[in-house]
Amino acid sequence: MLRPRVCDPCHSRKVRCDGNDPCGNCLDQKAACTRARDMKRLSKRNLAQNQRRRVREHQADEPLAIQPLATSCGSGSLQSFVEQSSDPSMSNVLHQIEDGFLVDILGDGMLLEHLDMNYGPPSWMSFVPLTDDQMANQHQVEHSQGLAWNRRQALQSALSVASQLLGGMEECTEMARETAISEEQRNIPSFEFLYWMLNDIYSDRFGSFVLDFFRHIGKHTLKHMGSSILFNTATSCDSILYTTCVNSVAYKFLNTISGTERDDDLAQKLRHRALLYRETAITTMKKIPLMIRPSLSLLQALLCGIFLQQGAGDTHICWELTRTACRVCIDIGLHPAAASEEEYYCFMWCYILDRNYAWKLGKPRILTVETNTIMGPRSSNTAASELFLIYLDLAKVQDIMIPSLKDSIKPDTDAFQSFHDIGAHVSRNMESIRRKIDQIKLPSTNWSGLDVHHEIATLDFAYHSIMTCILHLHLATLDQNAADNYLVSARRELLALIAICASNDTQKTVAYLHWTLLYYPLTAYFAVFCNAVATCHTGDFQILKELANCLAESGTMSKPIANMHSLFQQFVSLSWCFFSEEDTNISANECVARRPQSSSHHWGAIAGSSLSPLSLPSWMESALSQEALTPNTATVRQAFEPTSSRVLGDVFGS
């Protein structure tokens, strides 16, 4: 059997050839694609691999066949999800992962003996950052051979814009206020309201899932704090801490009540009142003295501030507050085996937040925990719901994987062995987490007080965000299937985000976006974008457009979201240059002769960026005279219609 013929220009330039006639590189360079060299015979050990590749290429010739997704996506996978994403109910947001799959690909020691060392990860892999720190510092990327210079320049431009965007978001945040609220303007819960909270929060009105967000401040502690403020019996320092805590709880309580209220007018008034309590809590928190003595009350106030600031989209401030909270936690000697329930939750929230911000930002961990420490509740007086324990399990996986995020991808046996040492353990943990997520999706009174569809979509987003990073590290090994698995996980992460945006309640959508889009790394977005640019993958291009469209309305209510919307628009603009009408099935009627409208007009240009909104390479300017079409869910659905009934039996099937 003969090897796929590499064209003469690609062979002489030592770049990868896709084997087409003409190949993509020659098309990009407008060069003659010739094959005058002698053909070499294929070795027997590669026959099976070559047959699989030919099957994938044959499927790619079918109408609307999207590679690599079409080779592993059946009627019960991504297609059904995309069809559901247009439904406001957003039921069954994502699909299940097949039991045993990750252990098979990460835990089989025999794989070391069968690695094809001639196979390397996709050439665009070096452009995908795993953390915000990598994105900010990775301006000139090496190891990108095989990419045409214009595609490489497009990826480099996107990385540069994202780096400037992150820098600008640190300098300018949505909820920062220069003017402090005077004492007369402070909104403090009344005694009647305090009584209402104390009775309802700890009653059976709410399910166990939402109660976990109140447990870091116990009932007796909340009563003492509220009474001390109302009767003015607290010291000045304690009054600041108590006001921050009580108002934070009041904000969460009213938001929970408004979510279950059927009277729209009353719900709107409750949300407005909740925002006033939030403003007072955030402003009061800024008055905490720098030299204040470490205490449990200080830790509780810091945690309340983190929840409020992340809910407002200020990730940079949250990281600073989390560092301080972890140090206070260490100073006062908190431990997972804490005596009281509120102490246990304070420690666990510090652990979860510390691991996630270290995971996202590429920062060092602050809170140290011994390897064999039991993290679950030890006391019968301490309750923890399944939802909270799932987020705790995800944080444990992040804790294990954080040291690996800094390792560069090297397609050699040593690199695989290094990841293999922890890969099997992590894979078993992730499969267990997947099963737990599928279990709590079922209707239950535990969800009372929460929006079950948004919460499940958020949970799926978190799961696939971590899974995408794991598969990114795994991508340096094995074969093309590894790249397929990686991209499937990244797509599911973005589709979960699109599902969150399907709600008609923009204010609620913004809150969830702050805890997803701004709370986790941008790895999946870059992976999908890079694959769209490098391979002209239609489905990935449609996802990018749909995501940019979904964020438009939310961007009018949140400056951080508006900045991210602007970034995704640049992704669409840069990738659109490489799609012709026949490649993307874009009709002429769908095209518009102007750039898509951005929500950034409400907030101005990207904060801290000299690109307004993007300084494109000169070769792209003419291509962008006719901009990418306005995305819609129907187009995304069409792009992912499979040509085969084959499901993800060996990938991420359900």
VENDA-V128480 format. One record per backbone hydrogen bond with DSSP energy under -0.5 kcal/mol. CO is the residue of the C=O (numbers start at 1). NH is the residue of the N-H. E is the energy in kcal/mol with one decimal. If there is no record, write none. Layout:
# VENDA-V128480
CO:NH:E / CO:NH:E
This chain:
# VENDA-V128480
1:42:-3.4 / 7:11:-2.2 / 8:12:-2.4 / 9:13:-1.9 / 10:14:-0.8 / 10:15:-2.0 / 23:27:-1.9 / 24:28:-2.5 / 25:29:-2.4 / 26:30:-0.8 / 26:31:-2.3 / 32:34:-1.0 / 34:8:-3.2 / 40:3:-1.9 / 43:46:-1.4 / 44:47:-1.7 / 46:50:-2.4 / 47:51:-2.2 / 48:52:-2.1 / 49:53:-1.9 / 50:54:-2.3 / 51:55:-2.1 / 52:56:-2.1 / 53:57:-2.4 / 54:58:-2.3 / 55:59:-2.3 / 56:60:-1.7 / 57:61:-0.8 / 58:61:-0.8 / 59:62:-1.2 / 62:65:-1.7 / 64:66:-0.6 / 65:67:-0.6 / 66:70:-5.1 / 68:71:-0.9 / 69:72:-2.0 / 69:73:-0.9 / 72:74:-0.5 / 74:77:-1.8 / 74:79:-0.7 / 77:81:-1.5 / 78:82:-2.7 / 79:83:-2.1 / 80:84:-1.5 / 81:85:-1.6 / 82:86:-0.6 / 83:86:-0.5 / 84:87:-1.9 / 87:90:-1.3 / 98:101:-1.7 / 100:104:-1.9 / 101:105:-1.9 / 102:106:-2.5 / 103:107:-2.2 / 107:109:-0.9 / 108:111:-1.7 / 109:112:-1.3 / 110:113:-1.4 / 110:114:-0.6 / 111:114:-1.1 / 115:117:-1.1 / 116:119:-2.1 / 122:125:-2.1 / 123:126:-0.6 / 124:127:-1.9 / 125:128:-1.5 / 127:129:-0.7 / 131:135:-1.7 / 132:136:-2.1 / 133:137:-1.4 / 134:138:-1.4 / 137:139:-1.4 / 139:141:-0.6 / 144:147:-1.4 / 148:152:-2.6 / 149:153:-2.2 / 150:154:-1.7 / 151:155:-2.2 / 152:156:-2.2 / 153:157:-2.2 / 154:158:-2.0 / 155:159:-2.1 / 156:160:-2.1 / 157:161:-2.4 / 158:162:-2.4 / 159:163:-2.0 / 160:164:-2.1 / 161:165:-2.4 / 162:166:-2.3 / 163:167:-1.8 / 164:168:-2.1 / 165:169:-2.2 / 166:170:-1.3 / 167:171:-0.9 / 168:172:-1.6 / 173:176:-0.6 / 178:180:-0.5 / 182:185:-0.7 / 182:186:-0.7 / 183:186:-0.7 / 186:188:-0.7 / 190:194:-2.5 / 191:195:-2.3 / 192:196:-2.3 / 193:197:-2.6 / 194:198:-2.5 / 195:199:-1.7 / 196:200:-2.4 / 197:201:-2.7 / 198:202:-0.6 / 200:203:-1.4 / 203:206:-0.6 / 207:211:-1.3 / 208:212:-1.0 / 210:213:-1.5 / 211:214:-2.1 / 211:215:-0.9 / 214:217:-1.7 / 218:222:-2.7 / 219:223:-2.3 / 220:224:-2.2 / 221:225:-2.7 / 222:226:-2.6 / 223:227:-2.3 / 224:228:-2.3 / 225:229:-1.8 / 226:230:-2.3 / 227:231:-2.6 / 228:233:-1.9 / 228:234:-0.9 / 229:232:-0.6 / 235:239:-2.7 / 236:240:-1.5 / 237:241:-1.8 / 238:242:-3.2 / 239:243:-2.4 / 240:244:-1.9 / 241:245:-2.1 / 242:246:-3.0 / 243:247:-2.2 / 244:248:-1.6 / 245:249:-2.4 / 246:250:-2.4 / 247:251:-2.3 / 248:252:-2.2 / 249:253:-2.8 / 250:254:-2.6 / 251:255:-2.0 / 252:256:-2.0 / 253:257:-2.4 / 254:258:-2.8 / 255:259:-1.3 / 256:260:-0.7 / 257:260:-1.2 / 257:261:-0.8 / 262:264:-0.8 / 263:267:-2.5 / 264:268:-2.3 / 265:269:-2.0 / 266:270:-2.3 / 267:271:-2.2 / 268:272:-2.1 / 269:273:-2.3 / 270:274:-2.3 / 271:275:-2.0 / 272:276:-1.4 / 273:277:-1.8 / 274:278:-2.1 / 275:279:-2.4 / 276:280:-2.0 / 277:281:-2.2 / 278:282:-2.7 / 279:283:-2.4 / 280:284:-2.6 / 281:285:-2.2 / 282:286:-1.1 / 284:287:-1.8 / 285:288:-1.6 / 289:292:-1.1 / 295:299:-2.1 / 296:300:-2.5 / 297:301:-2.3 / 298:302:-2.4 / 299:303:-2.3 / 300:304:-2.2 / 301:305:-2.2 / 302:306:-2.2 / 303:307:-2.4 / 304:308:-2.2 / 305:309:-2.8 / 306:310:-2.7 / 307:311:-1.7 / 308:312:-0.9 / 309:314:-2.8 / 310:313:-1.2 / 313:315:-1.1 / 314:318:-1.6 / 315:319:-2.0 / 316:320:-1.6 / 317:321:-2.6 / 318:322:-2.6 / 319:323:-2.2 / 320:324:-1.9 / 321:325:-2.7 / 322:326:-2.5 / 323:327:-1.9 / 324:328:-2.3 / 325:329:-2.5 / 326:330:-2.0 / 327:331:-2.6 / 328:332:-2.3 / 329:334:-2.2 / 330:333:-1.0 / 335:338:-1.1 / 340:344:-1.9 / 341:345:-2.3 / 342:346:-2.0 / 343:347:-2.1 / 344:348:-2.5 / 345:349:-2.6 / 346:350:-1.7 / 347:351:-2.3 / 348:352:-2.8 / 349:353:-2.6 / 350:354:-2.6 / 351:355:-2.3 / 352:356:-2.0 / 353:357:-2.5 / 354:358:-1.9 / 355:359:-2.1 / 356:360:-2.7 / 357:361:-2.8 / 358:362:-1.4 / 360:132:-2.7 / 361:133:-0.7 / 366:368:-0.6 / 370:373:-1.6 / 373:375:-0.6 / 379:382:-1.5 / 381:383:-0.6 / 385:389:-2.1 / 386:390:-1.9 / 387:391:-1.8 / 388:392:-2.0 / 389:393:-2.4 / 390:394:-2.4 / 391:395:-1.9 / 392:396:-1.7 / 393:397:-1.9 / 394:398:-2.3 / 395:399:-2.4 / 396:400:-1.8 / 397:401:-2.1 / 398:402:-1.9 / 401:404:-1.3 / 401:405:-0.8 / 402:405:-1.2 / 403:406:-0.6 / 404:407:-1.2 / 410:412:-2.7 / 412:416:-1.9 / 413:417:-2.8 / 414:418:-2.2 / 415:419:-1.9 / 416:420:-2.9 / 417:421:-1.5 / 419:422:-1.1 / 419:423:-2.1 / 420:424:-1.0 / 422:426:-2.5 / 423:427:-2.5 / 424:428:-1.9 / 425:429:-1.8 / 426:430:-2.5 / 427:431:-2.2 / 428:432:-2.0 / 429:433:-2.3 / 430:434:-2.4 / 431:435:-1.9 / 432:436:-1.9 / 433:437:-2.5 / 434:438:-2.1 / 435:439:-1.6 / 436:440:-2.1 / 437:441:-0.8 / 439:442:-1.1 / 444:447:-1.4 / 445:448:-1.7 / 446:209:-1.5 / 446:210:-0.5 / 447:450:-2.5 / 448:207:-2.6 / 450:452:-1.0 / 451:455:-2.6 / 452:456:-2.4 / 453:457:-2.2 / 454:458:-2.6 / 455:459:-2.4 / 456:460:-2.8 / 457:461:-2.3 / 458:462:-2.4 / 459:463:-2.4 / 460:464:-2.6 / 461:465:-2.0 / 462:466:-1.9 / 463:467:-2.5 / 464:468:-2.5 / 465:469:-1.4 / 466:470:-2.1 / 467:471:-2.7 / 468:472:-1.8 / 469:473:-1.8 / 470:474:-1.4 / 471:475:-1.0 / 472:475:-0.5 / 473:476:-0.6 / 474:477:-1.7 / 479:482:-1.4 / 479:483:-0.7 / 480:484:-1.9 / 481:485:-2.7 / 482:486:-2.1 / 483:487:-2.3 / 484:488:-2.4 / 485:489:-2.1 / 486:490:-2.0 / 487:491:-2.6 / 488:492:-2.3 / 489:493:-1.9 / 490:494:-1.8 / 491:495:-2.7 / 492:496:-2.0 / 493:497:-1.4 / 494:498:-2.0 / 495:499:-2.0 / 496:500:-1.7 / 497:501:-1.6 / 499:502:-1.1 / 500:503:-1.0 / 504:506:-1.2 / 505:509:-2.3 / 506:510:-2.6 / 507:511:-1.7 / 508:512:-2.0 / 509:513:-2.4 / 510:514:-2.1 / 511:515:-0.9 / 513:516:-1.2 / 513:517:-0.9 / 513:518:-1.5 / 516:520:-1.5 / 522:526:-2.1 / 523:527:-2.4 / 524:528:-2.4 / 525:529:-2.3 / 526:530:-3.1 / 527:531:-2.1 / 528:532:-2.0 / 529:533:-2.3 / 530:534:-2.9 / 531:535:-2.3 / 531:537:-0.6 / 532:536:-1.3 / 536:538:-0.7 / 537:541:-1.9 / 538:542:-2.4 / 539:543:-2.1 / 540:544:-2.2 / 541:545:-2.0 / 542:546:-2.6 / 543:547:-2.6 / 544:548:-2.1 / 545:549:-2.2 / 546:550:-2.4 / 547:551:-1.6 / 549:552:-1.0 / 549:553:-0.5 / 550:554:-0.6 / 551:555:-2.0 / 553:556:-1.3 / 554:557:-1.6 / 554:558:-0.7 / 558:562:-2.2 / 559:563:-2.3 / 560:564:-2.0 / 561:565:-2.8 / 562:566:-2.1 / 563:567:-2.0 / 564:568:-2.4 / 565:569:-1.9 / 566:570:-1.6 / 567:571:-1.9 / 568:572:-2.2 / 569:573:-2.6 / 570:574:-2.9 / 571:575:-2.2 / 572:576:-2.3 / 573:577:-0.8 / 575:578:-1.6 / 576:579:-1.8 / 578:580:-0.5 / 580:584:-1.8 / 581:585:-1.0 / 581:586:-1.0 / 585:587:-0.6 / 587:590:-1.0 / 587:591:-0.7 / 588:591:-0.7 / 590:630:-0.6 / 592:594:-0.5 / 592:627:-1.2 / 598:601:-1.3 / 599:602:-1.6 / 600:603:-0.6 / 600:604:-3.2 / 606:609:-2.0 / 610:612:-0.6 / 614:616:-1.0 / 617:620:-1.7 / 617:621:-0.7 / 618:621:-0.8 / 618:622:-0.6 / 620:624:-1.6 / 622:625:-1.4 / 623:626:-0.7 / 625:627:-0.5 / 627:592:-0.8 / 632:636:-1.6 / 633:637:-2.6 / 634:638:-2.3 / 635:639:-2.1 / 636:640:-1.1 / 637:640:-0.6 / 638:641:-1.3 / 647:649:-2.6 / 648:651:-0.7 / 648:653:-2.0
